[in-house]
Amino acid sequence: MIGRRRVLTLALGAAAAAGLAPLPARATPEEVQALIRGLVGEGTLRRGRVKLDLPLLVENGNAVAMTVAVDAPVRGPDRVESVHVFAEANPLPNVVRFEFGPAAGKAEVSTRIRLATSQTVIAVARTADGQLWSDEVELLVTLAACLE
């Protein structure tokens, strides 16, 4: 049986031989801002209406409880269409995207996410009338995840 380190070494060697570079260990805040700009486009991103609830001190980044709520209806012209969550230091910074329809009842969701290290997590909500709202939380992770 081959150990995980040996398999990883073989995979990285094969990627290098094929001319492929391995993925960066984590994204940068600039890359996340570029993703958000791509989502926002020509629109204006405003603070408020979105409440991102995460613990400020996380003992284990493998399963971090998160709740995102938007103070907007799920029906009508100013209804919430989607919420996007970004983590500035994760290997894949576009953590999750939620879409809401009229059957959702309200624009709120709770889940768990993985966080690679201490970082800022950003939530962006898009409404049907083109408004964009955000919230962010800077948190400290004592045991990192996303390392494999």
PyMOL commands that set and color helices and strands:
alter all, ss='L'
color gray80, all
select helices_A, chain A and resi 4-17+29-40+102-104
alter helices_A, ss='H'
color red, helices_A
select strands_A, chain A and resi 45-47+50-53+57-58+64-70+80-87+94-99+108-113+119-127+132-141
alter strands_A, ss='S'
color yellow, strands_A
deselect
rebuild
show_as cartoon
